[in-house]
Amino acid sequence: MTANSPATLGKTRIAIRAERPGEAGTIADAIRQAYVGVPWSDHREHLMVERLRQTAAFVPALSLVALAGDEIAGHVLLTKAHVRGPEGNAEILALAPLSVVPGHRGRGIGARLVREAHRRAAILGFRAVVLVGILRFYDRLGYQPLNRYPILLPFEASPEICRILPLVPDGLRGLSGTVEYAPGWLDHQADNLIAVIK
């Protein structure tokens, strides 16, 4: 089975693919559902995704949906970011948001979305992904504390929730400086970007 092949989770067949033209509204609905009742959310994550689609940071191949039959059960977005420092600038990716519709949680969809996004990003030549997220979930996917490296975020956030992942061997070598996000990304406070994956 390949990383993006369908899999049977429970009684529903799940497939992961890139979003397609005309799906923005359906994806927005899925994202809204994912964050209903989440206390740290401002419930505007779908607007963040829409804004990012209009920027040069948007990579269509890295906006992935999980399909349960014909229904969008989850979505993940990786957008371009940069680490800018005295040694120069390096392009990386930022993960946010990750959304799984409540009726489809607890079945590994969030992890599959993230792993597939990693796989595709590495093929495209990206070297690392940075995020602000839930430790236990992302750590088991290989993420490491950001404060192990000379990389800073442009906002205040607890070191406990700041993570980075190399996508390729030595992907973090030489990275030093401050993360520069795409326009629209910073419209959300860091606490509002924690993924919904339970």
Backbone torsions as a table, in degrees:
resi	resn	phi	psi	omega
1	MET	NA	128.8	178.9
2	THR	-81.5	168.5	-174.6
3	ALA	-63.9	-26.9	-177.8
4	ASN	-112.4	16.9	178.7
5	SER	-79.6	158.0	177.3
6	PRO	-62.6	151.7	175.9
7	ALA	-140.0	149.8	178.8
8	THR	-92.2	114.5	177.9
9	LEU	-115.8	112.6	-172.1
10	GLY	67.2	-129.5	179.3
11	LYS	-104.4	3.6	-175.3
12	THR	-109.9	132.1	178.3
13	ARG	-81.7	128.6	-176.2
14	ILE	-112.5	133.8	173.8
15	ALA	-131.8	146.8	179.4
16	ILE	-118.6	132.7	178.5
17	ARG	-152.4	170.2	175.2
18	ALA	-71.1	149.7	175.9
19	GLU	-62.4	155.1	-178.5
20	ARG	-117.8	158.1	177.2
21	PRO	-54.6	138.5	179.0
22	GLY	91.1	-3.0	-177.7
23	GLU	-97.7	-0.3	-174.0
24	ALA	-56.9	-43.1	-179.1
25	GLY	-65.0	-41.7	179.4
26	THR	-67.3	-38.7	177.0
27	ILE	-64.8	-42.0	178.2
28	ALA	-59.9	-40.5	177.9
29	ASP	-62.2	-42.1	179.4
30	ALA	-64.5	-41.1	179.6
31	ILE	-64.9	-43.4	177.7
32	ARG	-58.5	-45.1	179.0
33	GLN	-60.5	-39.5	-176.5
34	ALA	-62.5	-31.5	-174.3
35	TYR	-103.1	5.2	175.2
36	VAL	-61.3	128.3	176.8
37	GLY	80.0	1.9	178.5
38	VAL	-82.9	115.9	-169.4
39	PRO	-65.0	-29.6	-177.4
40	TRP	-90.3	0.7	-179.6
41	SER	-91.2	145.9	170.9
42	ASP	-96.3	4.8	175.0
43	HIS	62.7	33.7	176.8
44	ARG	-123.9	17.5	-179.2
45	GLU	-59.3	-35.5	179.0
46	HIS	-64.0	-32.0	177.7
47	LEU	-72.2	-34.9	175.0
48	MET	-59.4	-45.4	179.8
49	VAL	-62.7	-42.6	-179.9
50	GLU	-62.9	-41.2	177.8
51	ARG	-63.6	-43.4	-178.1
52	LEU	-65.3	-30.3	176.3
53	ARG	-60.2	-25.3	-176.6
54	GLN	-90.5	3.8	-177.2
55	THR	-108.3	164.0	176.7
56	ALA	-69.0	-12.3	-180.0
57	ALA	-78.1	-15.4	-176.5
58	PHE	-74.3	129.6	177.1
59	VAL	-117.3	104.2	-175.4
60	PRO	-52.2	-35.5	-178.6
61	ALA	-70.2	-12.2	-177.9
62	LEU	-113.5	19.1	167.7
63	SER	-109.3	98.7	-169.5
64	LEU	-108.1	144.5	174.5
65	VAL	-118.5	148.5	170.4
66	ALA	-104.0	125.6	-178.2
67	LEU	-105.7	128.9	170.4
68	ALA	-107.2	95.8	-169.3
69	GLY	68.6	-123.1	177.5
70	ASP	-97.2	2.1	-175.1
71	GLU	-96.9	136.0	173.2
72	ILE	-77.8	113.5	-176.8
73	ALA	-98.1	-16.0	-178.8
74	GLY	-167.5	166.6	-178.2
75	HIS	-154.6	146.0	172.3
76	VAL	-138.7	147.0	-180.0
77	LEU	-131.2	128.3	169.1
78	LEU	-113.4	129.0	177.8
79	THR	-124.4	157.1	-178.6
80	LYS	-67.8	141.0	172.6
81	ALA	-141.1	176.7	179.1
82	HIS	-137.2	149.9	166.6
83	VAL	-105.1	115.1	-176.6
84	ARG	-111.1	124.0	-177.9
85	GLY	-154.0	-173.6	-176.6
86	PRO	-64.6	-23.1	-179.9
87	GLU	-89.0	-0.2	-179.2
88	GLY	121.6	-169.9	-177.5
89	ASN	-113.9	141.9	178.6
90	ALA	-132.6	133.9	179.2
91	GLU	-84.5	130.7	175.4
92	ILE	-131.9	-163.8	177.3
93	LEU	-128.5	153.0	172.7
94	ALA	-117.7	134.1	178.9
95	LEU	-99.6	121.6	173.6
96	ALA	168.2	138.1	-9.3
97	PRO	-90.7	166.6	168.3
98	LEU	-112.9	127.9	-174.7
99	SER	-134.5	135.4	171.7
100	VAL	-129.9	126.9	-179.3
101	VAL	-61.0	136.2	-173.3
102	PRO	-48.9	-41.8	-177.3
103	GLY	-68.7	-8.3	-178.7
104	HIS	-115.6	10.4	-179.3
105	ARG	-77.7	163.9	177.5
106	GLY	78.1	16.0	-176.5
107	ARG	-127.1	12.9	174.8
108	GLY	83.6	8.8	-177.0
109	ILE	-66.5	-42.7	179.6
110	GLY	-58.7	-45.4	-179.9
111	ALA	-64.5	-40.5	179.2
112	ARG	-64.4	-41.1	177.7
113	LEU	-60.5	-46.3	-177.6
114	VAL	-66.1	-44.6	-179.7
115	ARG	-62.6	-40.5	179.2
116	GLU	-68.2	-37.3	175.6
117	ALA	-62.2	-41.5	176.3
118	HIS	-59.2	-47.1	-177.0
119	ARG	-60.2	-46.6	-178.1
120	ARG	-68.3	-38.1	-179.7
121	ALA	-63.7	-41.7	178.6
122	ALA	-62.6	-41.0	177.9
123	ILE	-61.7	-35.6	-179.8
124	LEU	-76.8	-7.1	174.9
125	GLY	99.1	8.3	177.5
126	PHE	-78.8	149.5	-170.5
127	ARG	-105.2	-22.1	-174.9
128	ALA	-160.5	159.4	177.1
129	VAL	-129.8	133.6	176.7
130	VAL	-113.8	149.6	179.0
131	LEU	-158.1	165.6	168.8
132	VAL	-118.7	114.9	-171.5
133	GLY	-163.4	-174.9	-175.9
134	ILE	-74.5	121.7	-171.4
135	LEU	-57.8	-55.2	-171.2
136	ARG	-60.9	-36.0	179.8
137	PHE	-69.7	-55.0	-173.7
138	TYR	-74.2	-31.1	179.3
139	ASP	-63.5	-35.5	179.9
140	ARG	-75.3	-8.3	173.9
141	LEU	-97.0	7.1	174.0
142	GLY	102.7	0.8	-179.3
143	TYR	-71.7	150.0	-177.3
144	GLN	-123.1	156.6	176.1
145	PRO	-58.6	131.0	-179.8
146	LEU	-63.4	-31.9	-175.3
147	ASN	-73.5	2.0	170.3
148	ARG	-77.1	-11.8	-173.9
149	TYR	-124.5	156.9	-179.0
150	PRO	-79.6	56.5	-176.8
151	ILE	-126.9	129.9	-178.2
152	LEU	-115.1	152.8	171.5
153	LEU	-95.0	155.1	-177.6
154	PRO	-85.7	18.2	178.5
155	PHE	-148.7	165.1	178.7
156	GLU	-78.3	127.6	176.4
157	ALA	-154.3	144.6	178.6
158	SER	-60.3	132.7	176.7
159	PRO	-57.3	-22.8	-178.1
160	GLU	-65.5	-20.7	-176.5
161	ILE	-116.5	9.7	-179.1
162	CYS	-101.7	123.7	-172.6
163	ARG	-135.8	157.7	176.2
164	ILE	-144.3	151.1	-178.8
165	LEU	-136.4	126.8	171.2
166	PRO	-77.6	133.8	179.4
167	LEU	-91.2	-18.2	-178.7
168	VAL	-135.9	160.8	176.1
169	PRO	-55.3	134.1	-178.9
170	ASP	61.6	25.8	-177.9
171	GLY	-64.7	-21.0	-179.9
172	LEU	-100.0	-2.6	-178.3
173	ARG	-64.5	129.1	176.9
174	GLY	83.2	-5.1	178.9
175	LEU	-75.5	124.1	-179.1
176	SER	-157.4	130.1	178.5
177	GLY	140.2	-155.9	-177.6
178	THR	-112.7	137.0	178.7
179	VAL	-69.8	132.2	174.2
180	GLU	-114.0	114.9	-178.0
181	TYR	-88.3	166.2	176.5
182	ALA	-69.4	154.2	172.8
183	PRO	-55.3	135.8	-179.0
184	GLY	99.1	-29.7	-178.0
185	TRP	-65.9	-42.2	-175.2
186	LEU	-81.0	3.1	175.4
187	ASP	-67.0	-16.4	176.6
188	HIS	-104.7	140.4	172.9
189	GLN	-69.8	155.4	-176.9
190	ALA	-55.7	-38.9	-177.9
191	ASP	-65.1	-20.0	-179.2
192	ASN	-86.3	-2.2	-175.0
193	LEU	-103.6	6.7	179.0
194	ILE	-68.9	131.2	-173.8
195	ALA	-70.5	150.3	174.7
196	VAL	-100.7	107.2	-172.6
197	ILE	-135.6	2.3	-175.1
198	LYS	-66.7	NA	NA
